[in-house]
Amino acid sequence: MTGATITGWGVALPETILGNDELAQRFGTTAAWIEERTGIVERRVGGTTAGLATDAGGAAIDAAGIRATDVDLLLLATTTPDRAMPATASVVQDALGTSGGAFDLNAACAGFVYALITGFGLIGIGARRTLVIGADVMTRLVDPADRATAVLFGDGAAAVVLEGVDGPGALLAWDTGSDGSAAPLLLAEHGGTTVMDGGEVFRRAVRVLVASSQAVLGRAGLGPEDVTLLVPHQANARIIEAARDRLGVPAERTAVSLARTGNTSAASV
């Protein structure tokens, strides 16, 4: 097997809803103001990373029509592991009953993309099926008194099953990058909460999202007109709109789901 394709997917969200009305009262503003600047109406809060990841992973396994023991590798992208060790992925593996290895991967909001690329690559060198999960309880890292971050983040998980196929598979090209010099713009110290320079994060996010998308399209030999659906990280509706317009992909071919979930970090894609 030389390639892989997605054969099942699943999502999990906490039951508790935190709406804009409640946050508007907290910060002395309006629900409309929050929605206008973020595109978010409500977000789900609560649960554990392992619990949400287990629910999403189980749903993906069911959707793929396989047994948990058919999965021989589990990758969990998360910024919010439940504890320093063991890896939250191993807790999820035990809960689901999957076979083989399991490990965590932390690339923050880009985590699911990194895990997906890793999952495809591992199938290329011998794995049969990988379960890729993105799960974050971002409200753990938010100061509830900080309007800049409290209105943005929610909790959740999403997962896909990748299966090996003969041929190139579903991944035509990929692009990743990192700029550690920008760390002060968006960070959370151990035991602390998220600190963000919203304006600069917005500018950089649009620029990098566009550049990376253009790079991967070029490597695949495609153009914006060939894109059936653009699925960006669900950070902020204004970021998505600005990047979409610069890429030349119309709104009807752009996935936007953050209105009911907020920014769930690695779970958002």
WOUR-V590215 format. One record per pair of residues at least 24 apart in sequence whose C-alpha atoms are under 10 Angstrom apart, sorted by the first residue. I is the first residue (numbers start at 1). J is the second residue. D is the distance in whole Angstrom. If there is no record, write none. Layout:
I|J|D / I|J|D
//
This chain:
1|123|8 / 1|124|7 / 1|125|8 / 1|126|8 / 1|127|9 / 1|128|8 / 1|163|9 / 1|164|6 / 1|165|5 / 1|166|5 / 1|167|7 / 1|168|9 / 1|169|9 / 2|120|9 / 2|121|9 / 2|123|7 / 2|124|5 / 2|125|8 / 2|126|9 / 2|164|7 / 2|165|7 / 2|166|6 / 2|167|6 / 2|168|6 / 2|169|8 / 3|120|7 / 3|121|8 / 3|122|10 / 3|123|7 / 3|124|6 / 3|125|9 / 3|162|10 / 3|163|8 / 3|164|6 / 3|165|5 / 3|166|6 / 3|167|6 / 3|168|5 / 3|169|4 / 3|170|7 / 3|171|8 / 3|172|10 / 4|119|9 / 4|120|6 / 4|121|9 / 4|122|10 / 4|123|7 / 4|124|8 / 4|127|10 / 4|128|9 / 4|129|9 / 4|130|10 / 4|161|10 / 4|162|6 / 4|163|5 / 4|164|4 / 4|165|5 / 4|166|8 / 4|167|8 / 4|168|7 / 4|169|5 / 4|170|6 / 4|171|7 / 5|120|8 / 5|123|10 / 5|129|10 / 5|160|10 / 5|161|8 / 5|162|5 / 5|163|6 / 5|164|7 / 5|165|7 / 5|168|9 / 5|169|5 / 5|170|5 / 5|171|8 / 6|60|10 / 6|64|9 / 6|116|10 / 6|120|10 / 6|129|10 / 6|130|10 / 6|131|10 / 6|160|6 / 6|161|6 / 6|162|5 / 6|163|6 / 6|164|9 / 6|169|9 / 6|170|7 / 6|171|10 / 7|60|8 / 7|61|9 / 7|63|8 / 7|64|5 / 7|65|8 / 7|66|10 / 7|129|10 / 7|160|7 / 7|161|6 / 7|162|6 / 7|163|7 / 7|164|10 / 8|57|10 / 8|59|8 / 8|60|5 / 8|61|6 / 8|62|7 / 8|63|5 / 8|64|4 / 8|65|8 / 8|66|9 / 8|131|9 / 8|159|8 / 8|160|6 / 8|161|5 / 8|162|8 / 8|163|9 / 9|56|8 / 9|57|8 / 9|58|9 / 9|59|7 / 9|60|4 / 9|61|7 / 9|62|9 / 9|63|6 / 9|64|7 / 9|131|9 / 9|132|9 / 9|133|9 / 9|158|7 / 9|159|5 / 9|160|4 / 9|161|6 / 9|162|9 / 10|53|10 / 10|55|8 / 10|56|5 / 10|57|6 / 10|58|7 / 10|59|5 / 10|60|4 / 10|61|8 / 10|62|9 / 10|63|7 / 10|64|10 / 10|133|9 / 10|157|8 / 10|158|6 / 10|159|5 / 10|160|7 / 10|161|9 / 11|52|8 / 11|53|8 / 11|54|10 / 11|55|7 / 11|56|4 / 11|57|8 / 11|58|9 / 11|59|7 / 11|60|8 / 11|133|9 / 11|134|9 / 11|135|10 / 11|156|8 / 11|157|6 / 11|158|4 / 11|159|6 / 11|160|9 / 11|267|8 / 11|268|10 / 12|51|9 / 12|52|6 / 12|53|7 / 12|54|9 / 12|55|6 / 12|56|5 / 12|57|9 / 12|58|10 / 12|59|8 / 12|135|9 / 12|155|9 / 12|156|6 / 12|157|5 / 12|158|6 / 12|159|9 / 12|267|9 / 13|43|9 / 13|44|6 / 13|45|8 / 13|46|9 / 13|47|9 / 13|52|7 / 13|53|10 / 13|55|9 / 13|56|9 / 13|135|10 / 13|154|9 / 13|155|7 / 13|156|5 / 13|157|7 / 13|158|9 / 13|261|8 / 13|264|10 / 13|267|10 / 14|43|9 / 14|44|6 / 14|45|6 / 14|46|6 / 14|47|6 / 14|48|9 / 14|51|10 / 14|52|8 / 14|137|10 / 14|154|9 / 14|155|7 / 14|156|7 / 14|157|9 / 14|261|10 / 15|44|7 / 15|45|7 / 15|46|8 / 15|47|9 / 16|43|9 / 16|44|6 / 16|45|6 / 16|46|7 / 16|47|9 / 16|155|10 / 17|42|7 / 17|43|6 / 17|44|5 / 17|45|6 / 17|46|9 / 17|154|9 / 17|260|9 / 17|261|9 / 18|42|6 / 18|43|5 / 18|44|6 / 18|45|7 / 18|151|9 / 18|154|9 / 18|260|10 / 18|261|9 / 18|262|10 / 19|43|6 / 19|44|9 / 19|151|9 / 19|260|9 / 20|151|8 / 23|144|9 / 23|145|10 / 23|147|8 / 23|150|8 / 23|151|7 / 24|147|9 / 24|151|9 / 26|144|9 / 26|145|8 / 26|147|9 / 27|144|10 / 27|145|8 / 27|146|9 / 27|147|7 / 27|150|10 / 27|151|10 / 28|147|10 / 29|147|10 / 34|147|10 / 34|151|7 / 34|152|9 / 35|151|9 / 35|236|10 / 35|237|9 / 35|259|8 / 36|237|9 / 36|238|9 / 37|151|10 / 37|152|10 / 37|236|8 / 37|237|8 / 37|238|7 / 38|151|8 / 38|152|7 / 38|235|8 / 38|236|5 / 38|237|6 / 38|238|7 / 38|239|9 / 38|258|9 / 38|259|8 / 38|262|9 / 38|263|10 / 39|152|9 / 39|234|10 / 39|235|9 / 39|236|6 / 39|237|5 / 39|238|7 / 39|239|10 / 39|240|10 / 39|256|9 / 39|257|9 / 39|258|7 / 39|259|6 / 39|260|9 / 39|262|8 / 40|151|8 / 40|152|7 / 40|153|9 / 40|234|10 / 40|235|10 / 40|236|8 / 40|237|8 / 40|257|9 / 40|258|6 / 40|259|4 / 40|260|7 / 40|261|7 / 40|262|6 / 40|263|9 / 41|151|9 / 41|152|10 / 41|258|8 / 41|259|5 / 41|260|6 / 41|261|8 / 41|262|8 / 42|151|9 / 42|152|9 / 42|153|10 / 42|154|9 / 42|258|8 / 42|259|6 / 42|260|5 / 42|261|6 / 42|262|7 / 43|151|9 / 43|152|8 / 43|153|7 / 43|154|5 / 43|155|7 / 43|156|9 / 43|258|8 / 43|259|8 / 43|260|6 / 43|261|4 / 43|262|5 / 43|263|8 / 43|264|9 / 44|137|10 / 44|139|9 / 44|153|9 / 44|154|5 / 44|155|6 / 44|156|7 / 44|260|8 / 44|261|6 / 44|262|8 / 44|263|10 / 44|264|9 / 45|137|8 / 45|138|9 / 45|139|7 / 45|140|9 / 45|153|9 / 45|154|6 / 45|155|5 / 45|156|8 / 45|261|9 / 45|262|10 / 45|264|10 / 46|137|7 / 46|138|9 / 46|139|8 / 46|140|9 / 46|154|9 / 46|155|7 / 46|156|9 / 47|136|10 / 47|137|7 / 47|155|8 / 47|156|8 / 48|80|9 / 48|81|9 / 48|82|7 / 48|88|10 / 48|135|9 / 48|136|8 / 48|137|7 / 48|140|10 / 48|155|9 / 48|156|9 / 49|76|10 / 49|78|8 / 49|79|9 / 49|80|7 / 49|81|6 / 49|82|6 / 49|83|10 / 49|88|8 / 49|89|9 / 49|91|10 / 49|92|9 / 49|134|9 / 49|135|6 / 49|136|6 / 49|137|6 / 49|138|9 / 49|155|9 / 49|156|8 / 49|157|8 / 50|76|9 / 50|78|10 / 50|80|10 / 50|81|8 / 50|82|7 / 50|87|10 / 50|88|6 / 50|89|7 / 50|90|9 / 50|91|7 / 50|92|6 / 50|93|9 / 50|95|9 / 50|135|8 / 50|136|9 / 50|137|10 / 50|157|9 / 51|82|10 / 51|88|10 / 51|91|9 / 51|92|8 / 51|95|9 / 51|135|9 / 51|156|10 / 51|157|9 / 52|92|9 / 52|133|10 / 52|134|9 / 52|135|7 / 52|136|8 / 52|137|9 / 52|155|9 / 52|156|6 / 52|157|6 / 52|158|8 / 53|77|10 / 53|78|10 / 53|88|9 / 53|89|8 / 53|91|10 / 53|92|7 / 53|93|10 / 53|95|10 / 53|96|10 / 53|132|10 / 53|133|6 / 53|134|7 / 53|135|6 / 53|136|8 / 53|156|8 / 53|157|5 / 53|158|7 / 53|159|8 / 53|267|9 / 54|89|9 / 54|91|9 / 54|92|5 / 54|93|8 / 54|94|9 / 54|95|7 / 54|96|7 / 54|133|9 / 54|135|9 / 54|157|9 / 54|158|10 / 54|159|9 / 55|92|9 / 55|95|10 / 55|96|9 / 55|157|8 / 55|158|9 / 55|159|9 / 56|132|10 / 56|133|7 / 56|134|9 / 56|135|9 / 56|156|9 / 56|157|6 / 56|158|5 / 56|159|6 / 56|160|9 / 56|267|10 / 57|92|8 / 57|93|9 / 57|96|8 / 57|131|7 / 57|132|8 / 57|133|7 / 57|134|9 / 57|135|10 / 57|157|9 / 57|158|7 / 57|159|5 / 57|160|7 / 57|161|8 / 58|92|10 / 58|95|9 / 58|96|7 / 58|97|10 / 58|98|10 / 58|131|10 / 58|159|9 / 58|160|10 / 59|158|9 / 59|159|8 / 59|160|9 / 59|161|10 / 60|131|8 / 60|132|9 / 60|133|9 / 60|158|8 / 60|159|6 / 60|160|6 / 60|161|6 / 60|162|10 / 61|96|9 / 61|98|10 / 61|131|8 / 61|159|9 / 61|160|8 / 61|161|7 / 62|161|10 / 63|160|9 / 63|161|9 / 64|160|9 / 64|161|7 / 64|162|9 / 64|163|9 / 66|161|10 / 67|96|10 / 67|97|9 / 67|98|8 / 68|93|9 / 68|96|6 / 68|97|6 / 68|98|5 / 68|99|7 / 68|131|9 / 69|96|9 / 69|97|6 / 69|98|5 / 69|99|5 / 69|100|9 / 70|97|10 / 70|98|7 / 70|99|7 / 70|100|10 / 70|128|8 / 70|129|7 / 70|130|9 / 70|131|10 / 71|96|10 / 71|97|9 / 71|98|6 / 71|99|6 / 71|100|8 / 71|101|9 / 71|127|9 / 71|128|8 / 71|129|5 / 71|130|6 / 71|131|7 / 71|161|8 / 71|162|9 / 71|163|9 / 72|98|7 / 72|99|5 / 72|100|5 / 72|101|7 / 72|102|9 / 72|127|7 / 72|128|7 / 72|129|6 / 72|130|6 / 72|131|8 / 73|98|8 / 73|99|7 / 73|100|5 / 73|101|5 / 73|102|6 / 73|103|9 / 73|119|8 / 73|122|9 / 73|123|9 / 73|127|7 / 73|128|9 / 73|129|7 / 73|130|5 / 73|131|6 / 73|132|9 / 74|98|8 / 74|99|8 / 74|100|8 / 74|101|6 / 74|102|5 / 74|103|7 / 74|104|9 / 74|115|10 / 74|119|9 / 74|129|9 / 74|130|6 / 74|131|5 / 74|132|6 / 74|133|8 / 74|161|9 / 75|101|9 / 75|102|6 / 75|103|5 / 75|104|6 / 75|105|7 / 75|112|9 / 75|115|6 / 75|116|9 / 75|118|8 / 75|119|7 / 75|130|7 / 75|131|6 / 75|132|5 / 75|133|6 / 75|134|8 / 75|159|10 / 76|102|8 / 76|103|6 / 76|104|5 / 76|105|6 / 76|106|8 / 76|111|9 / 76|112|8 / 76|115|7 / 76|116|10 / 76|131|8 / 76|132|6 / 76|133|5 / 76|134|6 / 76|135|7 / 76|136|10 / 76|157|10 / 76|159|9 / 76|266|9 / 77|103|9 / 77|104|6 / 77|105|5 / 77|106|6 / 77|107|7 / 77|108|8 / 77|109|9 / 77|110|9 / 77|111|5 / 77|112|6 / 77|113|9 / 77|114|8 / 77|115|6 / 77|116|9 / 77|132|8 / 77|133|6 / 77|134|5 / 77|135|6 / 77|136|8 / 77|157|10 / 77|158|10 / 77|159|10 / 77|265|10 / 77|266|6 / 77|267|8 / 78|104|7 / 78|105|6 / 78|106|5 / 78|107|7 / 78|108|7 / 78|109|9 / 78|110|10 / 78|111|7 / 78|112|8 / 78|115|10 / 78|133|9 / 78|134|6 / 78|135|5 / 78|136|6 / 78|137|9 / 78|138|10 / 78|157|9 / 78|265|8 / 78|266|6 / 78|267|8 / 79|104|9 / 79|105|8 / 79|106|5 / 79|107|7 / 79|108|5 / 79|109|8 / 79|111|8 / 79|134|9 / 79|135|8 / 79|136|6 / 79|137|8 / 79|138|8 / 79|141|9 / 79|188|10 / 79|265|8 / 79|266|8 / 80|106|9 / 80|108|9 / 80|135|8 / 80|136|5 / 80|137|6 / 80|138|7 / 80|139|10 / 80|140|8 / 80|141|8 / 80|265|10 / 80|266|10 / 81|105|10 / 81|106|9 / 81|135|9 / 81|136|8 / 81|137|9 / 82|136|10 / 82|137|9 / 89|133|9 / 92|133|10 / 93|131|10 / 98|130|10 / 98|131|9 / 99|130|10 / 100|127|10 / 100|130|10 / 101|130|10 / 102|130|10 / 102|131|9 / 104|133|10 / 104|134|10 / 105|133|10 / 105|134|9 / 106|134|10 / 106|266|9 / 107|178|10 / 107|265|10 / 107|266|8 / 108|134|10 / 108|136|9 / 108|187|10 / 108|265|6 / 108|266|6 / 108|267|10 / 109|134|9 / 109|136|9 / 109|233|7 / 109|234|9 / 109|235|8 / 109|263|9 / 109|264|8 / 109|265|4 / 109|266|5 / 109|267|8 / 109|268|8 / 109|269|9 / 110|134|10 / 110|176|9 / 110|177|10 / 110|233|8 / 110|265|8 / 110|266|6 / 110|267|9 / 110|268|9 / 110|269|9 / 111|135|9 / 111|265|8 / 111|266|5 / 111|267|8 / 111|268|10 / 111|269|9 / 112|158|9 / 112|159|9 / 112|233|9 / 112|265|9 / 112|266|5 / 112|267|7 / 112|268|8 / 112|269|7 / 113|174|9 / 113|175|10 / 113|176|9 / 113|233|9 / 113|266|8 / 113|267|10 / 113|269|8 / 114|174|10 / 114|175|10 / 114|176|8 / 114|266|10 / 115|266|9 / 116|159|10 / 116|160|9 / 116|161|10 / 116|162|9 / 116|171|10 / 117|171|8 / 117|173|10 / 117|174|7 / 117|175|9 / 117|176|9 / 119|161|9 / 119|162|7 / 119|163|9 / 120|162|7 / 120|163|9 / 120|164|8 / 120|169|9 / 120|170|9 / 120|171|8 / 121|171|10 / 122|164|10 / 123|162|8 / 123|163|8 / 123|164|6 / 123|165|9 / 124|164|8 / 124|165|9 / 124|168|10 / 124|169|10 / 126|164|9 / 127|162|10 / 127|163|9 / 127|164|8 / 128|162|8 / 128|163|6 / 128|164|5 / 128|165|9 / 129|161|7 / 129|162|6 / 129|163|5 / 129|164|6 / 130|160|8 / 130|161|6 / 130|162|5 / 130|163|7 / 130|164|9 / 131|159|7 / 131|160|6 / 131|161|5 / 131|162|6 / 131|163|9 / 132|158|9 / 132|159|5 / 132|160|5 / 132|161|6 / 132|162|8 / 133|157|7 / 133|158|6 / 133|159|4 / 133|160|7 / 133|161|9 / 133|266|8 / 133|267|8 / 134|158|5 / 134|159|6 / 134|160|9 / 134|264|9 / 134|265|8 / 134|266|5 / 134|267|4 / 134|268|8 / 134|269|8 / 135|159|8 / 135|264|8 / 135|265|8 / 135|266|6 / 135|267|5 / 135|268|9 / 136|263|10 / 136|264|6 / 136|265|6 / 136|266|6 / 136|267|7 / 136|268|9 / 137|264|8 / 137|265|9 / 137|266|10 / 137|267|10 / 138|193|10 / 138|194|9 / 138|263|8 / 138|264|7 / 138|265|7 / 138|266|10 / 139|193|9 / 139|194|10 / 139|264|9 / 140|191|10 / 140|192|9 / 140|193|8 / 140|194|9 / 141|187|10 / 141|188|7 / 141|189|9 / 141|190|10 / 141|191|8 / 141|192|7 / 141|193|4 / 141|194|6 / 141|195|9 / 142|188|9 / 142|192|9 / 142|193|5 / 142|194|6 / 142|195|9 / 143|192|9 / 143|193|6 / 143|194|7 / 143|195|9 / 144|193|9 / 146|193|10 / 146|194|9 / 146|195|9 / 148|194|10 / 148|195|9 / 148|196|7 / 148|197|9 / 148|198|7 / 149|193|9 / 149|194|7 / 149|195|8 / 149|196|7 / 149|197|10 / 149|198|9 / 149|263|10 / 150|194|9 / 151|262|8 / 151|263|9 / 152|235|8 / 152|236|8 / 152|258|9 / 152|261|9 / 152|262|6 / 152|263|6 / 152|264|9 / 153|235|8 / 153|236|10 / 153|258|10 / 153|261|8 / 153|262|5 / 153|263|5 / 153|264|6 / 153|265|8 / 154|258|9 / 154|260|9 / 154|261|6 / 154|262|5 / 154|263|6 / 154|264|5 / 154|265|8 / 154|267|10 / 154|268|10 / 155|261|8 / 155|262|8 / 155|263|8 / 155|264|5 / 155|265|8 / 155|266|10 / 155|267|8 / 155|268|10 / 156|261|8 / 156|262|10 / 156|263|9 / 156|264|6 / 156|265|9 / 156|266|9 / 156|267|6 / 156|268|8 / 157|264|8 / 157|265|9 / 157|266|8 / 157|267|5 / 157|268|8 / 157|269|10 / 158|264|10 / 158|266|8 / 158|267|5 / 158|268|7 / 158|269|8 / 159|267|8 / 159|269|10 / 171|220|9 / 172|216|9 / 172|217|9 / 172|219|8 / 172|220|6 / 172|221|9 / 172|222|10 / 173|215|9 / 173|216|6 / 173|217|8 / 173|218|9 / 173|219|6 / 173|220|5 / 173|221|9 / 174|212|9 / 174|213|9 / 174|215|8 / 174|216|5 / 174|217|9 / 174|219|8 / 174|220|8 / 175|211|10 / 175|212|6 / 175|213|8 / 175|214|10 / 175|215|7 / 175|216|6 / 175|217|9 / 175|219|9 / 176|212|7 / 176|213|10 / 176|215|10 / 176|216|9 / 177|208|9 / 177|212|8 / 178|208|10 / 201|239|10 / 202|235|9 / 202|236|9 / 202|238|8 / 202|239|6 / 202|240|10 / 202|242|10 / 203|239|8 / 203|242|10 / 204|239|10 / 205|233|10 / 205|235|9 / 205|239|7 / 205|240|9 / 205|242|10 / 205|243|9 / 206|238|9 / 206|239|6 / 206|240|8 / 206|241|9 / 206|242|7 / 206|243|5 / 206|244|9 / 206|246|9 / 207|239|10 / 207|242|9 / 207|243|7 / 207|246|9 / 208|243|9 / 209|233|9 / 209|239|9 / 209|240|9 / 209|242|10 / 209|243|7 / 209|244|9 / 209|246|10 / 209|247|9 / 210|240|10 / 210|242|9 / 210|243|6 / 210|244|8 / 210|245|9 / 210|246|7 / 210|247|6 / 211|243|9 / 211|246|10 / 211|247|9 / 213|243|9 / 213|247|8 / 214|247|8 / 223|247|9 / 223|248|9 / 223|249|10 / 224|248|6 / 224|249|6 / 224|250|9 / 225|249|7 / 225|250|9 / 227|253|8 / 227|254|9 / 228|252|10 / 228|253|6 / 228|254|9 / 229|253|5 / 229|254|6 / 229|255|7 / 230|254|5 / 230|255|6 / 230|256|9 / 231|255|5 / 231|256|8 / 231|257|10 / 231|268|9 / 231|269|7 / 232|256|8 / 232|257|10 / 232|268|8 / 232|269|6 / 233|257|10 / 233|258|9 / 233|263|8 / 233|264|9 / 233|265|8 / 233|266|8 / 233|267|9 / 233|268|6 / 233|269|5 / 234|258|6 / 234|259|9 / 234|261|9 / 234|262|7 / 234|263|6 / 234|264|8 / 234|265|8 / 234|266|10 / 234|267|9 / 234|268|6 / 234|269|7 / 235|262|7 / 235|263|5 / 235|264|8 / 235|265|8 / 235|268|8 / 235|269|10 / 236|262|8 / 236|263|7 / 237|262|10
//
